[in-house]
């Protein structure tokens, strides 16, 4: 019999989507404060204290509180998921928490008037701007070696459905001269070391499509394969 409780989550068998990020933390902290306020009000009513809220007020506050306790709210906070309605969703969550205080005749915390959700981190593009020499040795030996490279850094938020996606931190393109170029892929170290028997595929489209496949195992390259198609479909 196990001595620990296993996370019963259908996402990676952990709770990373719902906790940890500063947006998640802020959302849970505000929920905790609202629940504490409700608990004190309910206790005051039970003990018959003066100025305790009415049963109707407690019922309304509890309804708002239970609505805000749904796990789907923190599904949308943090870097994993995003939609075009982030601002509306965020405002609705804070409205439910504010409703707890209003029903109890209390002043809602000022933090509930401020958005929790940050703007999504969009993909970053930078076109090559110079011809420079690069030593292909797998070592970032100098800041200036890759200065002027074209850079693509992908968007790291997903949509409504969760997937096991591990993105490269950035892809850099260095033009070595009029007849060649070098591609550099930077990955997140904490992600790549977890992957067994993984591969990266890079497709470069021009008059022909050139595909490069890099096999890795727990952070170590195990083979590089290349090929090309007669016609680019990108």
TAPEFEN-V156451 format. One line per field, one symbol per residue. ss: DSSP state (A for helix, B for strand, O for the rest). psi: psi as a letter, one per 30 degrees, with the letter a starting at -180 (. if undefined). A space follows every 50 residues. Layout:
BEGIN
ss->???
psi->???
END
This chain:
BEGIN
ss->OOOOOOOOOOOOOOOOOOOOOAAAAAAAAAAAAAAAAAAAAAAAAAOOOO OOOOAAAAAAAAAAAAAAOOOAAAAAOOOOBOOOOAAAAAAAAAAAAAAA AAAOOOOOOAAAAOOOOOOOOOOBBBOOOOOOOOOOOOOOOOAAAAOOOB BBBOOOOBOOOOOOOOOBBBBBBBBBBOOBBBBBBBBOAAAAOOOOOBBB BBBBBOOOBBBBBBBBBOOBBBBBBBBBBOOOOO
psi->kkglkkjhkgjghageefleleeeeeeeeeeeeeeeeeeeeeeeeeghlk gklleeeeeeeeeeeeeffkffefeflafelllfgeeeeeeeefeeeefe eeegglkkkffffkkeklkkjlkkkklkgljlkkjiggkifkefegkglk kkjlkgkabekklikjlkelkkkjjfafgllkkkjkljefeeffkkhlkk kkkkkbflkkkkkjkljhfkkgkkkllllfkkg.
END
